[in-house]
Amino acid sequence: MSVIKFIWKVWLQTLKNTINCVSQTALKLLNIEMKWSRDGVLPPYFVLVSGFFTNIDIQQLKL
């Protein structure tokens, strides 16, 4: 296996683990099930999780 293929495989696994972690956290703490698109069909709703998973105080945000 080439180095590039190995790095790609590790990166994809890391991405999958991160998505799973965010999904499980949203379900456990917020009681929100994240839906994903499959086979070219969009989910019935979207969830904005970046706003939930931040450590910046709301007062510090600049809109």
N, C-alpha and C positions, 0 to 999 in steps of 0.2 A: 504494500500500500504506500502510495506516495505521501509525502509530507502534507501537501495541499489537501488531498482527500482525507487524511487523518484530521487535520485542523477543521475542515468542513464538517466532518462527522461529529467532532467534539462540540463545535459551535452549535450545530442543530440540536444535539442532546441538551446542551445548556439552555437553549431557547425553550425547548419543550418543558424542561424542569421549571424554568421561571414562570412560564404561562400557567403550568399546573399549580404552582405555589400561589400565584396571584388569584387564580380561580378559587382555590380552596379557602384562602383568606377572605375573599369577598363573600363566599357562601357562609363561612363560620361566623364572621364578625358582623356582616351587614345583612345576612339572609337574602343575598342576591345571587341567583344562579346566572353565570355568564353563559351566553349562547354563542355558538360559533357557526360560521357559514360552512356548508358542506355541499359538494357536488355542484358548485356554482349557484346555490340558492342562499340568499341572505337570511340571517336569523330574524325572528319576529321582532327583536328589539336589540339595541346596542347599550353597552354599559361603559361609562367613562370611569375608568379605574385610576387614572393618573392623579386625579383630584383627591382620591381617597388615600393613596399611598405616597404621601409627601410628608416631610418633616419640617417644612417651612411654616412659620406662623402666618395666619391669614393676614395680619396687619402688615407683614413684610412684602406681600405680593403686590406687584405693580400691574395694573390692568391697562 
